[in-house]
Amino acid sequence: MDEEIANKEIAAQPRDASTYRLVRRCAITSRPRGVVHKWRLSRIVFRHLADYNKLSGVQRAMW
């Protein structure tokens, strides 16, 4: 009985309340695609900031 009530309450919530529907966007430009999730930046902003040594823990690959 309690499970049925819980299921009805969950179903009554709006779909956008679900954590699975969150879109990870760039914190600076709000770009939804090409986001580096660890820094929450788009690839374009990430590259720009990394080139000028503004991000900690980022190194250029050398091989």
N, C-alpha and C positions, 0 to 999 in steps of 0.2 A: 504494500500500500504506500509506504513512504517513497519507494522507488518510482512509482507512477507519478506522485506529486512532484518529485524532483525533476523527472523527465518533462513534465508539463511546464514547469517553471523555466527550464532551460530552453525549451522550444518557444516560449513566449518572448525571450530576449531577441533583440534585433541581430541580424546576421553580422553586422559590422562590430559587434561587441566581442566576437571571437578573436583570440590571439592569433589564430592561423590566417586570418584575413589581413593582418597588418602588412603593409608594403614598406619594405626598407628603402628609405630614400636618403639622398645626400643631405647632410646637415646644413650645407652652405647653399647649394643651388636647388635643392628639392628634386633633383633628377632621379627617376625611379630605376633606370637601367644602368648597368655597369658600375655598381656600388661595391667598394671594398669594405666588407662588413666590419672588419676589426676597427677601422677608423671612422666608419660611417661617412665616407667621402666617395664621390664619383671618381671614376678613373682619371678624368681630366683634371679635377681639382687636386687629386692625390699626386699626380705626376708633377703638377706645377709646384705644389708645396714641397715635395720630395726633392725636386731639382734645386730649390733654394734652401735646403737643409732646415725646413720648418717642422718636420715630423721626427719625433724621437723613435729610435729603434729601426730605422729604415736605412738599408745599405744597397748600393748598386751591386748587381750581380757581376762577379768577375770570374772568368774561367779561361 
